[in-house]
Amino acid sequence: MKKLLFSLILLSLFCISVKAQISNESMGIILEKTQIISTYLLQTGYDIDQVYINSALYKGEVIEYKTLYAGTTYEFLGNGSDGITDMDVILYDDNGSQVIADTKADNVPVVIYTPTRTQTIKIKVLLYNVAESYKNTQNLYSLVVGYKI
């Protein structure tokens, strides 16, 4: 748990310096939600593999790439700042085919995936909808990736 908290603190310092347009209050909220999600994953038998913290505009998407290992179960849990009303996570295999997605109309996407072969996947985070007053601003989110063998 200490390792997780230390990692989140380092990550927050990096993100604050990179995302100067994001308020410290928004960053604090995201870090708190991220810690809750990380604790949940740890309590349900997952280890924390990676934490992404980023921002995007309304209807914006962010692409990440990650190597997943055959037979390992991964859980991707997202959360967003107060303005995000619909956040989606979509995974694509190394051939570009969609393998799984959470496209529900909510702001907490959950995707569980166990690849049958080791591969580098594409992770698309899409801010599908945000509150009207947030449509012209950067909206902060995090995506926590847990794994268990």
N, C-alpha and C positions, 0 to 999 in steps of 0.2 A: 504494500500500500504506500510506503514511503517513496518507493521508486516511481509509482504512478503520480503522486503529488509533486515530486521534484520535476518529473517530465512535463507535467501540466504547467508548472510555474515557468520553466524555461521556455516552453512553447508560447505561453502568454506574453512573455517579455519580447520574444521575436515578433509575434503577431502585432503587438502594440506598436513596435517601431516600424513595421512594414505597412500597417493599415492605419496610418495616422488619422484618416478621415473617420474612422470608427471610434465612437466614444468609449471611454474607459468603463462607463456603466454597462454598455452593451457587451463589452468584452468580459466583464465580471459575470454577467448573467450567463453568457455562453460557457464560460469556464465552470460555473457552478452546475449547469445542466450536464456538461461533459463529464464532470466528476460523478454525478449521480448515475449516468449511463454506464460509465466505466465500472463503478461499484456494482451495479446490477449484473454486468457481464461476468465480473469476477465471482459473484455469489452464485451464478448459475453454471459455473464450471468452465468458463472461458478464460483464457489469458488475453491480455491486451496486446494486439499486434501493432496497431498504428492509430494515430489520432490526426485527422485533417481538420484544420480550422482555416476558413477562407471566407470570402464575401463575393456576392454577385448582385447584379441588377435584376429587376423584375424581368421575368422570362429568360433570364440569363442562365447559362450552364457553365459548369466547371468540369474539366476532364482530368482525371488522375489515372495513373497506370500502376498496377500492383501485381507481383508474382504470387500466385496461389498454388499450393502443393496438393497433388492428388491424394484423396482420402482424408484430407483435413477439412473440418467443417468451419466455415467462417460466418460470423454474424456482423452485418453492417447496420449500425443504429445511428440515425441522424437526428439533429435538433436545430432549430433556428431561432433567430432573434424574434422579438415580439411581433414585428411586422410581417413575418412569413406565415401565410395561411395554408400553403400547399407546397410541399417540398418532396421531390421524387428522387429515387436512386435507381439507376438502371445499370446492369452489368452486361458487358459484351465479351465474348471469348476472343481468342487471338485470330480468329477468322472474320471478326466483325459482326458475328451473329449475336442477337440478344439472347441471353441465357436465363435471366430472371430480372424482375423489376418490382418495385413498390411504387405504384402510380395512384394510390388511394388519395382522395381529396383530404389530406391531413398534413400536418407539419412535422410528423415523427415517422419518417420512413424506416422500415425494418426489412432487411433482406437476409435470408439464410441460404447459404450455397455451399455444396460439397463438390468440388470439381473431380471428375474421373481421371484427369491427367494434369500434370503440372503445366502451367501456362501463365502468360502475362495477360491479365484482363484489363479492359478499359472500364473505369467507373465514371458514370456520368451523374452529376448532381445537378438537378434542374429546379430552379425556383419558379414553379409553375404559376403561383399566385401569391401576391402580397397585398396587404391593406393599402387602400387608396393613398394615404399619406406617405407610404414608403416606396411608391412606384418610381421615383426619380432619385433614389439613394442606394448606396451599397448596403446590402443586407447580410449580416454576419451569420454563419452557420458552422456546425461541426459535424463530423462523421467519425464515429469510433468503430474500429474494426477489431473484433475479438476472434479468437480461434481456439479450437480444441481438436485434439488428435484422437 
